[in-house]
Amino acid sequence: MDVEWDAGDLGCGELVLELRLRMDAMPPGCILKLVARDSGAPADIPAWCRMTGHGLVEAAHPVYWIRRKES
C-alpha cells in the first residue's frame, strides 16, 4: 500500500471527484487504500474502477484497495 485516504461518509458524487484527483496525483502502479463508509460505496467504487481502468485489488466494505492504472 502506497497511499491511504479515509473518505469518511462522503457521498458518491464528492467521493468519485476527490478519488479521481487523488488517483491522478499518484504514480502508475501505486495502490490507494480507501476507507469509504457511504452505503453506496460497495456498488459505486467497483463501477468507478471499471469505468476508469483503475484496478480494484480488494474490496471489504468499508475498505477498498485500488491500483492506479498505467498511464
C-alpha positions in Angstrom: 0.0 0.0 0.0 1.4 3.3 -1.0 -1.3 5.9 -0.1 -4.2 5.9 2.4 -7.3 8.0 2.3 -10.2 8.0 4.8 -13.1 9.4 2.8 -15.5 9.0 5.8 -19.2 9.4 4.8 -18.6 11.3 1.5 -21.4 10.5 -0.9 -20.9 9.2 -4.4 -20.5 12.5 -6.3 -18.0 14.1 -3.9 -16.3 10.8 -3.4 -15.5 10.0 -7.0 -14.4 13.6 -7.8 -11.9 13.5 -4.9 -10.9 9.9 -5.7 -10.1 10.9 -9.3 -7.9 13.8 -8.2 -6.1 11.6 -5.7 -5.5 8.8 -8.2 -4.3 11.3 -10.9 -1.7 12.5 -8.4 -0.3 9.0 -7.8 2.3 7.3 -10.0 1.1 4.4 -12.1 1.0 1.1 -10.3 0.7 2.6 -6.8 -2.1 1.4 -4.5 -4.6 3.5 -2.7 -6.2 2.2 0.5 -9.6 3.9 0.5 -11.9 3.8 3.5 -15.4 4.8 2.3 -18.3 4.4 4.7 -21.1 5.6 2.4 -23.7 3.0 1.9 -23.4 3.3 -1.9 -19.7 2.6 -1.9 -19.9 -1.2 -2.4 -21.6 -0.6 -5.8 -20.0 2.8 -6.7 -16.3 2.0 -6.1 -16.2 -1.1 -8.3 -18.2 0.6 -11.0 -15.9 3.6 -10.9 -12.8 1.3 -11.3 -14.3 -0.4 -14.3 -15.2 2.9 -16.0 -11.7 4.5 -15.3 -9.5 1.5 -15.8 -8.0 1.5 -12.3 -7.7 -1.9 -10.7 -9.8 -2.9 -7.8 -7.4 -5.1 -5.9 -9.6 -6.0 -3.0 -12.9 -4.8 -1.5 -14.1 -5.4 2.0 -16.5 -2.6 2.8 -15.6 0.0 4.0 -12.0 -0.7 2.9 -11.0 -0.8 -0.8 -7.6 -1.2 -2.3 -7.3 0.4 -5.8 -4.2 0.1 -8.1 -3.5 3.2 -10.2 -3.7 2.3 -13.9 -0.6 2.5 -16.1 -0.5 5.8 -17.9 
